[in-house]
Amino acid sequence: MKVFIEQQIISAVRGLLSGRVNEVLHNEEFDMPFVEFGDYGGSGSVVPAITLVSCEKSDKERIVRLAAYAVIITFSLPETFEVESHCYGITAAVGMALRENPTLGGIVDRAVITGEKYVPPKKPNCGEGWGVVISLRITVENL
């Protein structure tokens, strides 16, 4: 069975989040939620959505056989007293993990964060949670 590069990228990002990002969050002095995947819905964890949004290839990139993928990681966090700190901590942990492993274990040539967006609830204390959106640019050569 052939595994496409897109599947490998999403799998590598999942591995980074459930591996190194969780290690960084565990070592924080504050109680931080862990990254989980699946139908887990406990209060001590968050379940991110990983979306491969696009793949762009300019004429120059086609010649040198380079593809640039845009990946978005979205975290939804319940509104609590420390949720704002959790948002910043998760973003910092993802950034640290990517700086330590910019090739995602050798799957890609380079992965960098291109944007971080914090989304507070429209109305505070109404039960709507916070959101963190992290945008990545992932480049792969010699496809």
N, C-alpha and C positions, 0 to 999 in steps of 0.2 A: 504494500500500500504506500502510495506516494504522499509525503507530508509537504504541504506547500509552505513557502517562506512566511506567509502571513500567519499560518497556524503556529509556526515555530516562534515568531515574534510574540504573539499573544501568550503562548505557553511560557516563554522566557520572562516576560513581564510579570505573569502570575507567580512564577518561581521566585523572582526578586522580592515581590511584595510579601509572600508568605514565608520567605526565608530571611534574608538580611534585614528587611524593613522591620519585621517582627522582633528580631534580635535587638535592633536599635531602640525600638519602642519599649522593650522589656528592660533595657538598661537605664531608662529615664528615671529620674528621681520622683516624678509624679506618676500617678496611676493613669496609664494610657490604654486606649482600646487596641486590641490586636486585630490584624487583618485575617479574615476568614473567607473561604469560598464555599458556595453551596447554599443550602436553605437555612443555615445557622442564623439565628436572630437574637442571640444573647445580648445583654446590656454591656458586656465587656469586650465587644468586638464590632467591627464594621465589615461590610461586604461590599467591596468596590466593583464598579462596572468598568471593564476594559473594552474600549471600542477602537478598532482600526478605522479611521475616518477616510483617509485617502492615501494614494501613492502618486507622487509626481515625478515626472522625468522630463527635464528640459532637453533641448537638442544636444547640448554639451554633455548632459548626464547620460543620454542614450549612447553617445559615442564612447564614453569611458565606462559604460555599463554600470551605472550607479542609479539606485532607486532610493527615494526619500519618502518614508512612510510617516504619516501623522497619526499618533495614537493618543487617545484621551482616557485618563483614569478619573473616574468620578466616585467620590466618597459621600455618602449621606450619613450624617451624624444626628442623633437625637438631641434636642435642646436640653442642656443641663447647665449647671453653674459654671463648669470648666470647659464647655464645648469649644470656646474660642481658642483656648490653649491647646486642646486636642487637634484642632485644625492646623495650627501652626506646627505642632509637633509631628504630625503625620507628614506634612509637606517637607519639613526638615529631614525626617527619616528617609523619605523617598529620594531627596536630593543627595544625602550622604551615601546611600546605597548605590545610586547611579554613578557618583564620582569614584567610588571604589571599584565598580564593575561596569565601565561604560560600553563594554562589548556584549553584555548580557550573557556571559559565559561562553563567548566565542560565536554566538549565533549571528550577531550583527557586527558591523564595523564601528558604529558609534551611536550612542543614544544620549540625548541631552534634553533637559527640561527647557521648553520654550515659553511656557506661561504657567502662572499659578493664579487661580481665581477663588476667592472666598465668597460664599453666597449665604448671607444671613437670612433668617426668616423675614418675610414681608412684614409680619406683625409679631413683635416679641411676645413670648409667653402664651402663644395660642396653640401650641402643640406641633407646629411645623418645625422641622429640623434645619440644621445648617448643611451646607454643601461645600465640598472642596473639589475643584476641577484642576487637574494637572495635565498640561499638554506636553507631549514628547515629540521630538523629531528623531527618527531612527533611520540611519543610512545603511544600505547594504550594497556592496560592490560585487561585480562579476556574477550577475544573475544568470 
